[in-house]
Amino acid sequence: MSANDINLDVPPQRPDEKESTFNNSFNFINILSFLAYLGYNFSIEWQNWDKLSNKYDESWRINVSDDIESQVMRLEEVCNNIDNIFNIFIAVFVMSVLWSLCRFVCRQWLIFEQSIQPHHGCKWFLSLIVLAVLKQMQTAVALFGVLLILPTSFMTCYSVISRYLCTLAISAFVFWFLLSMIISVISKPILNFRVRYTELSAVGKNLEVDSYKDKPKPEEV
């Protein structure tokens, strides 16, 4: 085997360890959104505590009709502000996707640089673009799915969603699971690449390829 036929695997970012389904789906923007909406629900209940407390007797036993009425009251509060909430949702949705995209590019910047090298062609770069799109879809579906199941979800203010809430929620999480499986399968071959070299080399501390040549041995006397 000639030296020109030797390949060396060099994963500079260790992408199979750096990329995380959980961190991508539940980035800090998504987590803050979930907590903020829970806080908003709590504020509604706090402001209407007197009305809600009248729906229960002293033993705190639930009367079904009273409990339904209290849920309707919370939903009315949410739906009265649906325009503002929907605009906030769109802004959060865009920020979450852009944040996920920026983090992905930053984590895999060295690989993006390698993929645009002329000798690699465009197939590898296009594969990275497809992977980036799938990662952003993963983030968006996670945000949408969790917002569907949060208490008094603002999405139930829309008749089409409220009629099929359970179906949409289950479908969103099934789609998220399948999408995560696909990303897991295709990400490793895309993010791990091979670097060709023409002479023997050693791997340095930072996973850089350091060229060296063997010095001739002194002749034996």
N, C-alpha and C positions, 0 to 999 in steps of 0.2 A: 504494500500500500504506500503510495507516495504521500508526501506531506500535504499536497494540494487536496487530497481526498479526506482530510481529517476535519471533523466538525467538533465544536465545543458548545454545550448548552450553557448559556449565561442568562439567568433570570434576574436582572439587576434590582427589580422592585419586589421580588417574591410575590407576584400577583395573586397566586392561589391562596396566600395568607392575608394579603392586604385587602382584597375585595370581600365584603361581608354583606350577606342578604339582609341581616337584621339592621346593621348600621345604615344601609342604603334606604331600606323601606321606612325605618323609623329614625330618620335624621332629626337633628335638634329642632328644625322648623316644624316638622310634623308633630313631634312631641309637645312643643309649645302650643301648637294649635289645639291639640286634644285637651291639654290642661286648661287653656283659655276658655274653651267651650264648656268644659265642666264647671269652671268658675262662673261663667255666665249663667248656667243653669242654677247654680247655688245662689247667685244673687237674685234670680227670679223667685226662688223659694223663700229666701230671706225677706224680700220685700212683701211677699204675700203670706207670711207666716201666720198671721191672724186668720186669714181666709182658709188656709189649708188646715190649721189646727181645729177649726170648727167642723171639719169633715170627719173627725174621729171622736169616739167617746173617750171617757177617762181611762179606760183600760188599754187604749191604743189598738183595739181590735179593728180590723179593716172591714168596712162595709163596701161591698163591690161597687155599688152605684156611686157612693161618695168618692171612692178612689178614682174611678173613671172620670168623675167630674173634676177632680183636682188635676188629673193629667191633661184634660181638655183646657183647663185654665192656663197651665204652663205652656201648652202648645199655642194658645191664642197670643200669649205674650211674645213668643218667638215669631209667629207668623205676622204679627203687627210690625215687626222690624225686619221682615224678610229681605227687603231690597238692600238695606245696609249689610246684613249678614251675607247675602249672596255676593255682593261686591268684595267684601273682605275675603270670602272663600276663593274667589277668582284670583285675588292678589296673592293669597297664601299658596294656592295651587301653582301659580307661575313661579313664585320665589322658591318653592320646594323643588320643583323640577330643575330650575336653573342652578340651584345650590348643589343638587345631586350631580348634575352634569359637570360643574366646575370642579367638584371634589374628585370625580372620576378622572378628568383630564389631568389634574394635578398629581394624582396617585400614579398614573400611567404615562406621565409626560415623556420619559425616556423611551418608552415603547412607541409612542406616537412619532417621536423623532426618528426612530429606526424605520418605522413603516413607510415614511415618505421618502426614504432613500431611493434613488432611481433604479438601483439594481434589484430592489425588492418588487417592483411593479406596483400596481394599484390594488391588487386583490387583498393584501393584508390590511391596507389602510381602510378599504371599504368594509372589511370584516370588523375592524375596530369601531367604525361608525355604526354598524348594525348593533354591535354589543352595547354601545353607548345609548342608542335609542331604546333598546330593551331594558336597560337599567333605569332609564327615566320613566318608562311605562310601569316598571315595578314600584317605583316611588309613588307615582300618581295613583295606581290602583290601591296601594296600602292606605294612602290618605283618604281616598273615596270610600273604601270599605269600612274603615274605622268610624268615619263620620256618619255612616249609615246606621251604626249600632249604638252610637252614644245616646245618652238619655235625652228625650225630647228632641230628636234630630231635626234640624231645620229643613232637611230634605223632605220630610213628611208633609211640609206645607204645599208640596206639589202633588197633585192628584195622581199623576202617572206613577210617581215613585211610591207614594203611600199605599197604593193598591197592591204593588208587587214588592214591598219592602223586604220581606224574608227571602224571596227568590233572588232579588238583586244582591242582597248582602251575601248570601251563600255563593252565588255565581261569582261575585267579586273576589272572594277568598279562594275559591277553587281556581279561578283564573290566575290569581297571584301565586298560588302554589305551583301550578303548571309552568308559569312564566319563570319562577325561581329555579325550577328543575332544569328548564331549557338553558337558562343563563349559566347555571352551574356546570352543565355538560360542555357548552361551547366556549366558556371563558378561558379554561386552562390551555387548550391548543392555540387560542388566539393570542393570549398574553405571554406565553412562553415562546421564545424564538431562538433561533440558532445563528451563531456568528461564525463565519468561516475565517480561517487564518492560514497562512502559507508556511509558517514555521512553528516548531515546538514552542509551547508557551506555558506559563504558570499562572495560576489565579491568585491575585493579590488579596489584601485584607478587605478591600471594598468591592470585591467581585470584579475587579478590572483585570483585563488580560495583559500581563506583563511579558513582553518578548524577551527571550534570552537565547544564547547560543552556548553550546558546550565548548569549553576550552580544551585544546589538545593536551593529552596526557604526556608528561615527560618520558622520553625514551628510557627504557630500562638499560642499566649498564651491564 
